[in-house]
Amino acid sequence: MLRRLLVVLMVPAVLLLSGCGYNTMQSQDEQVKAAWSEVLNQYQRRADLVPNLVNTVKGYAAQEERVLTEVTAARAKVGTIQATPELINDPQAFAKFQQAQGELGGALSRLLVVSENYPQLKSDAAFRDLQAQLEGTENRITVARNRYIQSVQAYNVTLRSFPSNLTAKAFGYQVKPNFAVENEKAIAQPPTVDFSQPPAAKPN
């Protein structure tokens, strides 16, 4: 008798939960986490390229100390931020992370622009390989970030829509921060280097 009563009570409860957006929120939250993990993965890939890139440039252009220092400092700043899953629930921490990544991207762009002044550096096979890897990584970052943006948008729309907004309020769910539109263009711009000029002859 008790079992039958429990079954009778559970049926409307399941129907209520399925219609309140709870399951959708759980699914979308997992999508956001997966998309964020891929963003971090690609940012880490970029950070891992920085030391080799800096050392290669330094071998040909040690006098560009200011730019080399900027890149190294920007990478160090990125490394100080704990990129935990909780970061995507903290708008201030997310903004700090975004700013640090933007600074690193900008410093790398300036470094590659400076390399234009050193034909021997541009013709170095190691530098060309690192530059190609960096450009490929920047493209992957853009793709991963766009997927995160879309996942967060879907999640936030669910949290703000009726009746799922009532469920979100009842369970304490909050909208997640997203990449700022005003910074997106600057951050998403991959570094470009013009290799159209033939390398100068090495001095005797």
C-alpha positions as CSV (number, residue, x, y, z in Angstrom):
1,M,0.0,0.0,0.0
2,L,2.8,2.4,1.0
3,R,4.8,1.5,-2.2
4,R,1.7,2.2,-4.3
5,L,1.2,5.5,-2.6
6,L,4.8,6.5,-3.2
7,V,4.5,5.7,-6.9
8,V,1.4,7.7,-7.1
9,L,3.1,10.7,-5.5
10,M,6.3,10.3,-7.6
11,V,4.5,10.5,-11.0
12,P,3.3,14.1,-10.6
13,A,6.7,15.1,-9.0
14,V,8.6,13.7,-12.1
15,L,6.2,15.5,-14.4
16,L,6.6,18.7,-12.5
17,L,10.4,18.5,-12.6
18,S,10.4,17.7,-16.3
19,G,8.4,20.8,-17.1
20,C,10.2,23.2,-14.8
21,G,13.4,23.3,-16.7
22,Y,15.5,21.6,-14.0
23,N,16.8,18.8,-16.3
24,T,17.5,21.3,-19.1
25,M,19.5,23.4,-16.7
26,Q,21.6,20.4,-15.6
27,S,22.3,19.4,-19.3
28,Q,23.2,22.9,-20.3
29,D,25.3,23.4,-17.2
30,E,27.4,20.4,-18.2
31,Q,27.7,21.7,-21.8
32,V,29.0,25.0,-20.4
33,K,31.6,23.2,-18.2
34,A,32.7,21.1,-21.2
35,A,33.0,24.2,-23.4
36,W,34.9,26.0,-20.7
37,S,37.3,23.1,-20.3
38,E,38.1,23.3,-24.0
39,V,38.7,27.1,-23.8
40,L,41.2,26.5,-21.0
41,N,42.8,23.7,-22.9
42,Q,43.5,25.9,-25.9
43,Y,44.7,28.9,-23.7
44,Q,47.1,26.5,-22.0
45,R,48.3,25.3,-25.4
46,R,49.1,29.0,-26.2
47,A,50.8,29.6,-22.9
48,D,53.0,26.5,-23.4
49,L,54.3,27.9,-26.7
50,V,55.4,31.2,-25.2
51,P,58.7,30.2,-23.6
52,N,60.0,28.6,-26.8
53,L,58.8,31.5,-28.9
54,V,60.5,34.1,-26.6
55,N,63.7,32.1,-26.5
56,T,63.8,31.8,-30.3
57,V,63.2,35.5,-30.8
58,K,65.7,36.4,-28.1
59,G,68.3,34.5,-30.1
60,Y,68.0,36.9,-33.0
61,A,66.6,40.0,-31.3
62,A,67.8,40.2,-27.8
63,Q,67.7,44.0,-27.9
64,E,63.9,43.8,-28.0
65,E,64.0,43.5,-24.3
66,R,60.8,45.5,-23.6
67,V,58.6,43.4,-25.9
68,L,60.1,40.1,-24.6
69,T,59.6,41.2,-21.1
70,E,55.9,42.1,-21.8
71,V,55.2,38.7,-23.2
72,T,56.9,36.9,-20.3
73,A,55.1,39.1,-17.7
74,A,51.7,38.6,-19.4
75,R,52.2,34.8,-19.4
76,A,53.2,34.9,-15.7
77,K,50.0,36.9,-15.0
78,V,47.9,34.3,-16.7
79,G,49.6,31.6,-14.7
80,T,48.7,33.3,-11.4
81,I,44.9,32.9,-12.1
82,Q,43.3,29.7,-10.8
83,A,41.2,28.7,-13.8
84,T,38.9,26.4,-11.8
85,P,35.4,25.4,-12.9
86,E,34.1,27.8,-10.2
87,L,35.6,30.7,-12.1
88,I,32.8,30.7,-14.6
89,N,30.3,31.4,-11.8
90,D,32.2,34.5,-10.6
91,P,31.8,37.5,-12.9
92,Q,34.7,39.4,-11.4
93,A,37.1,36.5,-11.5
94,F,36.0,35.7,-15.1
95,A,36.7,39.4,-16.1
96,K,40.1,39.2,-14.5
97,F,40.9,36.0,-16.4
98,Q,39.6,37.5,-19.7
99,Q,41.8,40.6,-19.2
100,A,44.9,38.6,-18.5
101,Q,44.4,36.5,-21.6
102,G,43.7,39.6,-23.7
103,E,47.0,41.1,-22.4
104,L,48.9,37.9,-23.4
105,G,47.3,37.9,-26.8
106,G,48.2,41.6,-27.3
107,A,51.8,41.0,-26.1
108,L,52.2,38.1,-28.5
109,S,50.9,40.2,-31.4
110,R,53.5,42.9,-30.7
111,L,56.2,40.3,-30.5
112,L,55.4,38.9,-33.9
113,V,55.2,42.4,-35.4
114,V,58.7,43.2,-34.0
115,S,59.9,40.0,-35.7
116,E,59.2,41.6,-39.0
117,N,62.4,43.7,-38.4
118,Y,64.6,40.6,-38.3
119,P,64.7,38.8,-41.7
120,Q,67.0,36.1,-40.3
121,L,64.5,35.4,-37.5
122,K,61.7,35.1,-40.0
123,S,63.6,32.7,-42.1
124,D,64.4,30.5,-39.1
125,A,62.6,27.1,-39.3
126,A,62.0,26.9,-35.6
127,F,60.4,30.4,-35.5
128,R,58.3,29.6,-38.5
129,D,57.0,26.4,-36.9
130,L,56.3,28.2,-33.6
131,Q,54.5,31.0,-35.4
132,A,52.4,28.5,-37.3
133,Q,51.5,26.6,-34.1
134,L,50.6,29.9,-32.4
135,E,48.3,31.0,-35.3
136,G,46.7,27.5,-35.3
137,T,46.2,27.8,-31.5
138,E,44.6,31.3,-31.8
139,N,42.1,29.8,-34.3
140,R,41.3,27.0,-31.9
141,I,40.9,29.5,-29.1
142,T,38.4,31.4,-31.2
143,V,36.4,28.3,-32.0
144,A,36.4,27.1,-28.4
145,R,35.4,30.5,-27.1
146,N,32.6,30.8,-29.5
147,R,31.2,27.4,-28.4
148,Y,31.5,28.6,-24.8
149,I,29.6,31.8,-25.7
150,Q,26.8,29.8,-27.3
151,S,26.6,27.4,-24.4
152,V,26.4,30.1,-21.8
153,Q,23.8,32.0,-23.9
154,A,21.6,28.9,-24.0
155,Y,22.0,28.3,-20.3
156,N,21.3,32.0,-19.3
157,V,18.2,32.1,-21.6
158,T,16.9,29.0,-19.8
159,L,17.5,30.6,-16.4
160,R,15.7,33.8,-17.4
161,S,12.7,32.1,-19.1
162,F,9.5,31.3,-17.4
163,P,8.8,28.8,-15.7
164,S,12.4,27.7,-15.5
165,N,13.4,31.0,-13.9
166,L,11.3,30.0,-10.8
167,T,13.2,26.7,-10.6
168,A,16.6,28.5,-11.0
169,K,15.6,30.9,-8.2
170,A,14.4,28.0,-5.9
171,F,17.8,26.1,-6.4
172,G,19.9,29.2,-6.3
173,Y,21.2,29.0,-9.9
174,Q,22.8,32.2,-11.3
175,V,23.5,33.3,-14.9
176,K,27.1,32.7,-15.9
177,P,29.4,35.4,-17.1
178,N,30.4,35.6,-20.8
179,F,33.1,37.1,-22.9
180,A,32.5,40.9,-23.1
181,V,31.4,42.0,-26.5
182,E,33.6,45.1,-26.5
183,N,36.7,43.0,-25.9
184,E,35.8,40.1,-28.2
185,K,37.2,41.6,-31.4
186,A,40.5,42.5,-29.9
187,I,40.9,39.2,-28.1
188,A,39.8,37.1,-31.0
189,Q,42.2,38.7,-33.5
190,P,45.0,36.2,-34.2
191,P,48.5,37.5,-34.5
192,T,49.5,38.0,-38.2
193,V,52.9,38.1,-39.7
194,D,53.7,39.0,-43.3
195,F,56.2,36.6,-44.8
196,S,55.9,38.1,-48.3
197,Q,59.3,39.8,-48.1
198,P,62.2,37.6,-49.0
199,P,64.7,37.0,-46.2
200,A,67.8,39.1,-46.3
201,A,71.1,37.5,-47.0
202,K,73.1,36.6,-43.9
203,P,76.0,38.9,-43.2
204,N,79.5,37.5,-43.9
